[in-house]
Amino acid sequence: MNSDIEIIKGRLTLLFKRRPKTRYWLMLTNDTYDQTYNLFFNSQRANERLQSVPLHKLAHYDLADLEKLLKALRQDIKLTIEFVGFTGERWPASQKLIQRKRVPLE
């Protein structure tokens, strides 16, 4: 898990440019077919197209471990995280809903 966090942080420092009028966020997708979680870095400048760069694939398909990884990641990274493919699922520790309704990508 620690190696995943270091890989993600290393790739984020290369991609995060702090440009004005640019929105940055992470997107975490639940790939139920391959049973993996995929993390993408999204950025969009004003009046330009969305850019989405694959950051990391988490092959360990366990929701409890994902919750711990995100908790550790959020301590260092203050970007918004958008969840895709988690409709109706709950975090194991807190029992909070991960994603309330489907997004158009699903």
N, C-alpha and C positions, 0 to 999 in steps of 0.2 A: 504494500500500500504506500509506503514512504517513497519508493522508487517511482510510482505513478505520479505522486504529487510533485516530485522534483522534475520529472519529465514535462509535466503540464506547465509548471512555473517557468521552466527554461524556455519552452516554446512561446509562452505568452510574452515574455520579455522581448523576444525578437519581433513579435507581431504588433504589440501595443505601441503606437506611435504618438499618442496624445495630440492629434491634429484638432484644430478648432472646427466647430460645427460638424463633428463626427460622433456618431453613437456607437458604442462598443458593448457587446454582451456575449455571454456563453450560451450555447444550446446543447442540452444533454438529451440524447435520443435513446429510446429503449428498443433495441432490435430483437424482437421476440423470435425471429426465425433463426438467426445465428446465435442467439442467447448471449449478446454482448451489449455493453453500453458504449455509445460513441459521443465524444465531446468535440464540439465545433466552436471556433472563434469567429464571431460575426462582427462586421463593421459596416457602417453606412454613412457616407458623407451626405450633406444636404443636397437634394436634387440629383443624386447619383444612385447607381444600382447597388444592391446588397452584395457584399463579398463574404463568403463563408469558406473558412479554411479548416480542414480536419485537424484537430489537435492530438487526440489520443483515443485509442480503443481499449476499453476495459474488458478483458476476456473473462475475468472472475465475475460471474453472473449471480451476485448475491446482494439483495437490497439492503441488508443490514450493513454490509461492508461499504456499499456505496454511500450510505448515510454518514458513516464515519469519515470517509474520504472527503465528502463535500463539507462536512463540519470543519475539518482541518484546512481545506482549501479556502474556505470563506474567511478564515482568520487572516490570511495574507492578501487575498484578492477580493476587491470590493465591487466586482462586476455583477450585473444582474444575470441570473441563470434562468433560461427558459427551458421548460420540460416538454418533450414531445414523446408520446407513446406511453404515458403513465396515467392515462385517464382512469379514475376510480381507485387507483392504488394508494396505499397508505404507508408512511414510514413506520418501520417496525418499532422503534423506540418511543416516538412521540404520538403515534397513531394519527398524525395530521395528514390530510389529503395532499398528495404530491401535485396532482393536476386536476382541476375541477372539470373543465370541459375540453373537448377536442379542439385542436388548432387546425387551420386549413391544410397543413402539411400531412395530416394523418388520413 
